Amino acid sequence: MENAKILVANTPMDTDKIKVFGSKVRVDSTAKVAAIELAEKEKMKAKVDKILTHDINCFINRQLIYDYPDQLFADAGIMAIEHADFDGIERLSKVLGAEIVSTFDQPDKVTLGSCKLIEEVMIGEDKLIKFSGVKQGEACAVVLRGATKMIVDDILKSTPRQRGGNECQ
């Protein structure tokens, strides 16, 4: 995706099945169960519609995105990226120049992120998402893969540490 306008969020994008199954609901017909499910679906559609008012083409969420909202995003031409880890989404929001939001009622007060290109790349057997042309151009990631932990450790020792660098396993 080129010229991405990105909304970074930490919000539940699933139905409240846990809440429904965690409590007792007495109904006298399956139609009433279907009515509860329909109400949950409409609630999720309303949430997605609020997100779409932000004039974005990419939505990144720290939490899972279930099939129904994912389909709504796809139908609207929005790339949806789910389940970003907490530390990763904090760094990503800084690099993209975005704030992390959890409510969507005031799109004019939300700072969106941006980048020139989002693409999926393969490194070994792993698929990663690469963000290029970010606002904070001094940020970067180097992925090291070696045959053994000793080789990776040697590379890490010989790589100069920059300001604010993080070391991963």
C-alpha positions as CSV (number, residue, x, y, z in Angstrom):
1,M,0.0,0.0,0.0
2,E,1.4,3.4,-1.0
3,N,0.9,6.7,0.8
4,A,-0.7,5.2,3.8
5,K,-2.8,7.2,6.3
6,I,-2.8,5.1,9.4
7,L,-5.0,4.9,12.5
8,V,-3.2,3.2,15.3
9,A,-5.5,1.8,18.0
10,N,-5.9,-0.3,21.1
11,T,-9.5,-1.4,21.1
12,P,-11.5,-4.6,21.1
13,M,-12.6,-5.6,17.6
14,D,-14.5,-8.7,18.6
15,T,-18.0,-9.4,19.7
16,D,-18.8,-9.6,23.4
17,K,-19.1,-13.4,23.3
18,I,-17.0,-13.7,26.4
19,K,-19.4,-11.4,28.3
20,V,-22.4,-13.2,26.9
21,F,-21.1,-16.7,27.7
22,G,-19.7,-15.5,31.0
23,S,-23.2,-14.6,32.2
24,K,-26.5,-16.3,32.2
25,V,-29.1,-15.2,29.6
26,R,-32.5,-16.9,29.7
27,V,-34.4,-16.9,26.5
28,D,-37.4,-18.9,25.4
29,S,-36.4,-19.3,21.7
30,T,-33.5,-19.4,19.4
31,A,-34.8,-16.3,17.8
32,K,-34.0,-14.3,20.9
33,V,-30.4,-15.7,20.8
34,A,-30.2,-14.6,17.2
35,A,-31.5,-11.1,18.2
36,I,-28.7,-10.8,20.7
37,E,-26.1,-11.8,18.1
38,L,-27.6,-9.3,15.6
39,A,-27.4,-6.6,18.2
40,E,-23.7,-7.4,18.7
41,K,-23.1,-7.4,15.0
42,E,-24.8,-4.0,14.6
43,K,-22.7,-2.6,17.5
44,M,-19.5,-3.7,15.8
45,K,-20.6,-2.2,12.4
46,A,-21.3,1.1,14.2
47,K,-17.8,1.0,15.7
48,V,-16.2,0.2,12.3
49,D,-18.2,3.1,10.7
50,K,-16.8,5.5,13.3
51,I,-13.3,4.3,12.5
52,L,-13.9,4.8,8.8
53,T,-14.8,8.5,9.4
54,H,-11.1,9.1,10.1
55,D,-10.4,9.0,6.4
56,I,-7.7,6.3,6.6
57,N,-6.5,3.5,4.4
58,C,-4.8,1.5,7.1
59,F,-6.0,0.5,10.6
60,I,-3.5,-1.1,13.0
61,N,-4.9,-2.5,16.2
62,R,-3.0,-3.9,19.2
63,Q,-5.8,-6.4,19.8
64,L,-7.4,-9.1,17.6
65,I,-9.7,-8.2,14.7
66,Y,-12.5,-10.8,14.2
67,D,-13.7,-11.8,10.8
68,Y,-16.8,-9.5,10.6
69,P,-15.0,-6.2,11.3
70,D,-12.1,-7.4,9.1
71,Q,-14.5,-8.0,6.3
72,L,-16.1,-4.5,6.8
73,F,-12.6,-2.9,6.6
74,A,-11.8,-4.9,3.4
75,D,-15.1,-3.9,1.8
76,A,-14.2,-0.3,2.5
77,G,-10.7,-0.7,1.0
78,I,-8.9,-0.4,4.4
79,M,-5.9,-2.6,5.2
80,A,-6.4,-4.0,8.7
81,I,-3.4,-5.1,10.7
82,E,-4.2,-6.9,14.0
83,H,-2.5,-8.1,17.1
84,A,0.5,-5.9,17.2
85,D,2.3,-6.4,20.5
86,F,2.1,-3.6,23.1
87,D,5.8,-2.5,22.9
88,G,5.8,-2.8,19.2
89,I,2.7,-0.6,18.8
90,E,4.2,2.0,21.0
91,R,7.3,2.2,18.9
92,L,5.3,2.0,15.7
93,S,3.1,4.9,16.7
94,K,6.1,7.0,17.4
95,V,7.8,6.1,14.1
96,L,4.6,6.7,12.1
97,G,3.8,10.0,13.9
98,A,0.5,8.7,15.2
99,E,-1.2,8.6,18.6
100,I,-2.7,5.4,19.9
101,V,-6.5,5.8,20.3
102,S,-9.2,3.7,21.8
103,T,-12.3,5.8,21.1
104,F,-13.3,7.1,17.7
105,D,-15.9,9.8,18.4
106,Q,-13.7,12.8,17.5
107,P,-11.7,12.2,14.3
108,D,-10.6,15.8,14.0
109,K,-8.7,15.4,17.3
110,V,-6.8,12.3,16.3
111,T,-3.3,12.4,15.0
112,L,-3.0,9.9,12.2
113,G,0.3,8.2,11.2
114,S,1.7,8.0,7.7
115,C,4.3,6.3,5.6
116,K,5.1,6.1,1.9
117,L,4.9,2.3,1.6
118,I,3.5,-0.7,3.6
119,E,4.5,-4.1,2.3
120,E,4.7,-7.7,3.4
121,V,8.2,-9.2,3.2
122,M,9.5,-12.7,3.8
123,I,12.5,-13.3,6.0
124,G,13.2,-17.0,6.1
125,E,9.9,-18.6,6.8
126,D,8.4,-15.5,8.6
127,K,6.2,-12.9,7.1
128,L,6.8,-9.4,8.3
129,I,5.2,-6.0,7.6
130,K,7.6,-3.4,6.5
131,F,6.9,0.4,6.8
132,S,9.0,2.6,4.5
133,G,9.2,6.3,4.2
134,V,8.1,7.0,7.8
135,K,7.8,10.5,9.4
136,Q,10.6,9.7,11.9
137,G,13.2,8.7,9.4
138,E,15.9,8.0,11.9
139,A,14.0,4.9,13.1
140,C,14.9,1.6,11.7
141,A,15.1,-2.1,12.4
142,V,17.7,-4.6,11.6
143,V,16.7,-8.2,11.5
144,L,19.5,-10.6,12.2
145,R,19.3,-14.3,11.4
146,G,22.1,-16.7,11.9
147,A,22.7,-20.4,11.9
148,T,23.4,-20.4,15.6
149,K,22.9,-18.1,18.6
150,M,26.7,-17.6,18.8
151,I,26.7,-16.1,15.3
152,V,23.9,-13.7,16.1
153,D,25.6,-12.8,19.4
154,D,28.8,-12.0,17.5
155,I,27.0,-9.8,15.0
156,L,25.3,-8.0,17.9
157,K,28.7,-7.4,19.6
158,S,30.2,-5.9,16.4
159,T,27.2,-3.7,15.6
160,P,27.5,-0.2,17.0
161,R,24.8,0.7,19.4
162,Q,22.9,3.9,18.5
163,R,20.9,6.2,20.8
164,G,17.7,4.5,22.0
165,G,18.6,1.1,20.5
166,N,16.8,-2.0,21.6
167,E,18.1,-5.5,21.5
168,C,15.7,-8.4,20.8
169,Q,16.1,-12.2,21.1
